Amino acid sequence: MSEQAPENEAAAGPDGTPETEEVFGLSDDLVGAVEEALEAGWPAEVGKLVTDLHAADKADLVESLGADERLRLIDILGAGFDPEVLPHLDAAVREEVIDRLGPERLARLLSKLESDDAVDVFEDLDEAFQHRILTALPLAYRHVLQESLTFPEDSAGRLMQREMVVIPSAWTLGETIDYMRAAEDLPDDFYDLYIVNPKHHPIGKIPLSRVLRTRRPVRLTEIMETDLKKIPLATDQEEVAHMFRQYGLVSAPVVDEGGRLLGVITVDDVVHIIEEEAEEDALKLAGITEIDLYSATLDTTRARFPWLVVNLATAILASAVIGLFEATIEQIVALAVLMPIVASMGGNAGTQTVTVAVRAIAMKDLTDSTTRRFIGKETLVGAANGVLFAALVAGVAWLWFGSPMIALVLAAAMVVNMIVAGLCGTLIPLALERAGIDPAIASSVFLTTITDVVGFFAFLGLAALFLI
C-alpha cells in the first residue's frame, strides 16, 4: 500500500500559493520537497510542486537533483515535460535528459521550441542522434535545423530565429494589423515589424509602439525606420553582441549574401551571448574551457590536465632561473625566504592588468590612440605600485633580517618586476590578439612565466652583485 502524500505544509499566501522569501528562483524548501516526494513515490505531489515553475527554474531544479532523482522526475512529468527547459540546462545535464527522453520524444519537444532554441539544443547532439531526430520531424522544421548547421558555429546564422513578422512594403498599417490578427504562425514574442521589398530585402522596421500610435490608413513606408543594422549570416556572435550594445538595439535582421532577410536576432538572445562570452573569458584565464560542475570526474580531470602541463613547464623554467643562483642562495638563506614575494606581487599585479586588457579587447574599447594611452598608463601604475610596495617590503625585510642591503635589493627587484608586470600585462594580450590567438586563453601563461623569471632573476641577480 503506497503512502499518501502529505498536504503542503508551507505557509500559503492570499491566493493559496506557497509563500517564499525569495523574489525569484528556487527555494531550498521547494527543492527539498521535490526530493522528498520523488523518494516517497508521490507523482501527483511532484507534478503539483513543479508544474507552475518557470522553465528556467525547472531547469535549475533538474540540475539540483541527483542523477537518479533527475531521471525519475523526467519519467513522472512524461508528456508534461516543458520543452522550454532544454535550452536552459547545462550541457552535461542536458545530455542525460535527452538520453532519457529518446529521439522521438525529443523531436516532438524540439518542434514546439522557437527555431533558435531548437538549434541550440540540436547542434550539441552527435550525428547519429541528430539523424534519428530529423526523421521524426516535419519536413519544414527538418529543413530549418539542417540549414542552421551549415552556418559557422557561434555565428549569427546559428543564433537567429526564423519566426518573425515580415510585411510587404506596399501595405498600409490597417492591412498589417488585420494580417497579424488573422495569422496563426506569428512568433509568441516580437518587438519589431520588418518591411521588405519584392526581392525580400529588408528596407525598414516599425516598432510595435509606433504601430499602436499610428492610424490605419498610413502606409508603412511613411513610418518605418530605414536605418537598419543588418547582420550577415557569418557574423560572429561577439560582433553581434557588440552591435546591440553599441546601438541599443532590441532586434536586428539577419541577411544572406544576396541581402535577403532570413531571420532576426532579439535582445534576449544577446543577453545570453554576453553572459556566455564573459563566462568563457573568465574560464579561459583560469585554463578551463567550460564549466564542469556537472561533468564526470574523469572528464573534468582530462579537460584540466593539458593546462596544468603547460603550467608545469613554466614552473620548471622559473626553477631553472633559481638554479642559476644556487650558490648565492646557499650563502644568504634569507634570499630563499624573500624571493617568492617579488614573483608573487608581479604576477598578481600583471593579472589585474591582463584582466582589464582582455576585457577592453573583447568590448572593442581599444583604438590606436587609446591603446598607446592604455599601455603608458598601466606601465606608470606598475611603477607607482612598485615604489609603494618596495618601501613596504624593504621595511619588513630590514626588521626581519636586520640587513639594509637585503632590503634595498628586495625593493629594487620589486620596482623592476612591477613595471614589467604592468607593461607585459598590456602588451601580451594585444600581441596575441594581433596574432589571431585568443588572449583570454594564453595571456596568463605568458604573463606568469615572465613575472616569475624576471622577478627571480632581478632579485637573485642583484643579490649576487651587491651582497656577495
FITI-876897 format. One line per field, with one value per residue (C-alpha): z, x negated, y; residue number from 1. Coordinates in steps of 0.2 Angstrom, whole numbers. Each point is the difference from the previous one (the first is absolute). Layout:
<seses>
w: c(Z,...)
u: c(X,...)
v: c(Y,...)
k: c(NUM,...)
</seses>
This chain:
<seses>
w: c(0,-5,12,-2,-5,14,-2,-4,16,-6,5,-14,-6,-4,-16,8,-8,12,6,-1,5,-17,-14,-14,-2,10,19,9,8,-17,-6,16,-2,-18,6,14,-12,-13,14,7,-17,0,-19,3,13,-12,-14,12,6,-17,-12,3,0,-13,-13,6,18,-6,-8,17,9,-12,2,19,1,0,-16,6,6,-16,-11,12,-2,-19,0,12,-11,-15,-14,12,-2,-4,-16,5,14,-13,-5,18,5,2,-14,10,9,-17,-7,14,-2,-19,2,11,-11,-16,-18,-4,16,-2,-18,6,13,-12,-12,14,3,-10,-13,8,16,-10,-9,17,6,-16,-5,16,-5,-8,-19,3,12,-11,-14,10,6,-18,-6,13,-4,-12,-17,2,18,-6,-13,12,12,-14,-8,17,2,-17,8,10,19,11,-15,-3,-11,15,11,-10,2,-16,8,-4,-6,-18,-9,-19,-2,-10,14,12,18,0,-11,11,16,-9,-6,18,7,-12,-1,10,-2,8,13,18,4,-13,1,-17,-17,-15,-16,-16,-18,-14,0,19,5,16,-3,17,17,10,19,8,10,-16,-7,15,-2,-19,-10,-11,-17,2,-12,8,-10,8,18,-1,6,-15,10,2,7,-11,6,-12,3,4,13,16,15,9,-14,1,19,-3,-13,11,14,-11,-7,13,-11,5,-16,-16,-17,-6,-19,-12,-13,-12,14,2,17,8,19,14,16,16,15,12,-11,1,19,0,-12,11,15,-9,-7,17,8,-14,2,19,-2,-13,12,12,-13,-1,-16,8,16,6,15,-6,-10,5,10,-14,-13,11,4,-18,-5,13,-2,-16,9,15,-11,-8,18,5,-15,6,18,-6,-10,16,10,-13,3,19,-3,-9,17,11,7,5,9,9,7,5,5,2,-19,-1,13,-9,-19,-1,5,-16,-12,9,0,-18,-5,9,-6,-18,1,5,-16,-11,6,-4,-17,-5,4,-9,-16,2,1,-14,11,-6,-16,-5,10,16,-1,1,15,8,-1,7,14,5,0,11,12,1,4,13,8,-1,10,13,3,-1,15,9,-3,3,17,4,-7,10,17,-4,-5,7,-17,-9,-16,-1,2,-14,-12,4,-3,-17,-6,5,-10,-16,1,3,-15,-11,6,-5,-17,-4,7,-15,-13,1,-3,-14,-8,1,-7,-15,-3,-1,17,13,14,13,-2,-1,9,17,-5,-8,14,14,-8,-3,17,8,-10,1,18,5,-12,6,18,0,-13,10,16,-9,-5,16,14,-4)
u: c(0,-8,-2,12,-9,1,9,-12,-5,-8,8,13,3,17,2,-5,-17,-15,-9,-18,-13,-8,5,-4,-9,1,1,-9,17,7,-15,1,19,-3,-13,11,14,-11,-7,17,7,14,1,15,-9,-15,11,9,-17,-8,14,1,-19,-8,-10,-16,4,5,-17,-8,10,-5,-18,2,5,-11,-1,13,12,-2,5,14,7,-1,10,13,3,2,9,1,-19,-2,-11,-5,-11,-12,-9,-2,-9,-19,-7,-5,17,9,-9,7,17,0,-6,15,12,-5,0,19,5,-14,5,18,-8,-11,14,9,-16,-4,-13,-15,3,3,-17,-8,5,-2,-17,-8,7,-11,3,9,12,3,5,12,8,1,10,13,2,12,-9,0,-7,-13,-6,-2,-11,-11,-3,-4,-14,-8,-4,-16,1,3,6,15,7,1,6,15,18,10,16,3,13,-4,11,0,-5,16,12,8,1,18,-4,-15,11,13,-13,-8,18,3,-17,-2,-19,-7,-13,5,-10,-7,-5,-1,9,-12,4,-6,0,5,-17,2,-14,4,2,6,8,15,0,16,2,1,12,12,-2,3,17,5,-1,-18,-12,-14,-14,6,-4,-13,-18,-12,-16,-1,-15,-1,-10,-8,3,-19,-2,-7,11,-12,2,18,0,-11,12,15,-10,-7,17,12,9,15,0,-10,3,-12,-3,-8,-14,14,7,16,8,-2,3,-1,-11,9,-8,5,-12,-14,2,-5,-15,-7,2,-8,-15,-4,1,-11,-13,0,-2,-14,-10,0,-4,18,9,18,9,-2,11,11,-13,-7,-16,-10,6,-5,-17,-3,5,-11,-15,-8,1,-9,-13,-4,-1,-12,-11,0,-3,-16,-6,1,-8,-14,-3,-1,-12,-12,-2,-1,-17,6,16,-11,-11,15,15,11,1,9,13,3,-1,18,6,-7,7,17,3,-5,11,15,-3,-2,16,10,-6,3,18,3,-9,9,17,-4,-5,16,11,-10,-5,-18,-4,-17,0,8,-12,-15,8,5,-18,-8,13,-2,-19,1,12,-12,-15,11,5,-18,-7,14,-2,-19,0,12,-9,-17,5,7,-16,-11,9,1,-19,-8,-9,3,-9,12,15,-7,-3,18,7,-9,6,17,0,-7,12,16,-5,-2,16,10,-9,2,18,5,-12,3,19,-2,-14,10,16,-11,-6,17,-1,13,-8,11,-7,-19,-3,-1,-13,-12,3,-4,-15,-7,3,-7,-16,-2,4,-12,-14,1,0,-13,-11,0,-4,-15,-6,1,1,-14)
v: c(0,16,15,15,16,13,16,14,7,16,16,6,17,8,-9,-17,-1,-4,16,0,13,1,12,-13,-16,-16,-1,-14,-5,-3,-10,-10,-3,-7,-11,-7,-3,-9,-11,-4,-4,14,5,11,10,2,6,12,7,2,4,19,3,11,-10,7,-5,-17,-2,6,-13,-14,5,0,-18,-15,-11,-13,13,10,-15,-4,18,-1,-16,7,16,-11,9,15,3,19,1,18,-9,-7,16,5,-16,-2,-10,-15,-1,3,-15,-11,7,-3,-18,-3,9,-10,6,0,9,12,4,4,12,8,4,10,11,16,-4,8,-10,-16,3,3,-17,-9,6,-9,-17,-13,-4,-16,7,15,-11,-10,17,7,-15,3,19,8,4,19,-1,-13,12,15,-11,-7,17,8,-13,6,17,2,-4,15,10,11,-14,-12,13,7,-5,-3,5,19,12,4,13,5,18,4,-3,13,-2,-5,-15,-5,0,-10,-13,-1,-3,-14,-9,-15,-2,16,-2,1,15,13,19,6,-2,-2,8,-9,5,-13,-8,-3,12,9,18,6,-5,7,-2,-7,16,10,-12,3,19,1,1,-14,9,5,-10,-9,8,17,-6,-13,2,-1,0,-19,-9,-15,-15,-12,-19,-3,14,-7,1,12,12,-1,3,15,7,-1,8,14,5,-5,-12,-11,-10,-1,-9,-14,0,-12,5,6,12,-11,0,-18,3,12,1,7,8,-15,-11,14,0,-19,4,13,-11,-15,10,8,-17,-7,13,-2,-19,2,11,-15,-13,-7,-2,-2,-1,-18,0,-14,-10,-17,1,-9,13,14,-7,-3,18,9,-11,9,17,-7,-7,17,7,-13,4,19,-5,-10,15,11,-13,-1,19,-3,-15,13,9,-16,5,18,-8,-12,15,11,-11,16,1,-17,7,17,-4,-7,17,9,-13,-1,19,1,-14,7,18,-7,-10,16,8,-15,-1,18,-2,-16,8,16,-10,-10,16,8,15,1,10,5,16,-8,-15,11,9,-16,-7,15,2,-19,2,15,-9,-14,12,9,-16,-6,14,0,-19,1,12,-12,-16,8,6,-18,-8,12,-4,-18,-3,16,3,16,-7,-15,13,11,-15,-6,18,2,-17,4,16,-9,-14,11,11,-16,-7,16,1,-18,-1,12,-6,-19,1,13,-11,-16,9,7,-18,-7,-9,2,10,-7,-17,3,17,-6,-14,12,13,-11,-7,17,7,-15,0,18,1,-14,6,18,-4,-14,9,16,-10,-9,17,10,-12,-13)
k: c(1,2,3,4,5,6,7,8,9,10,11,12,13,14,15,16,17,18,19,20,21,22,23,24,25,26,27,28,29,30,31,32,33,34,35,36,37,38,39,40,41,42,43,44,45,46,47,48,49,50,51,52,53,54,55,56,57,58,59,60,61,62,63,64,65,66,67,68,69,70,71,72,73,74,75,76,77,78,79,80,81,82,83,84,85,86,87,88,89,90,91,92,93,94,95,96,97,98,99,100,101,102,103,104,105,106,107,108,109,110,111,112,113,114,115,116,117,118,119,120,121,122,123,124,125,126,127,128,129,130,131,132,133,134,135,136,137,138,139,140,141,142,143,144,145,146,147,148,149,150,151,152,153,154,155,156,157,158,159,160,161,162,163,164,165,166,167,168,169,170,171,172,173,174,175,176,177,178,179,180,181,182,183,184,185,186,187,188,189,190,191,192,193,194,195,196,197,198,199,200,201,202,203,204,205,206,207,208,209,210,211,212,213,214,215,216,217,218,219,220,221,222,223,224,225,226,227,228,229,230,231,232,233,234,235,236,237,238,239,240,241,242,243,244,245,246,247,248,249,250,251,252,253,254,255,256,257,258,259,260,261,262,263,264,265,266,267,268,269,270,271,272,273,274,275,276,277,278,279,280,281,282,283,284,285,286,287,288,289,290,291,292,293,294,295,296,297,298,299,300,301,302,303,304,305,306,307,308,309,310,311,312,313,314,315,316,317,318,319,320,321,322,323,324,325,326,327,328,329,330,331,332,333,334,335,336,337,338,339,340,341,342,343,344,345,346,347,348,349,350,351,352,353,354,355,356,357,358,359,360,361,362,363,364,365,366,367,368,369,370,371,372,373,374,375,376,377,378,379,380,381,382,383,384,385,386,387,388,389,390,391,392,393,394,395,396,397,398,399,400,401,402,403,404,405,406,407,408,409,410,411,412,413,414,415,416,417,418,419,420,421,422,423,424,425,426,427,428,429,430,431,432,433,434,435,436,437,438,439,440,441,442,443,444,445,446,447,448,449,450,451,452,453,454,455,456,457,458,459,460,461,462,463,464,465,466,467,468)
</seses>
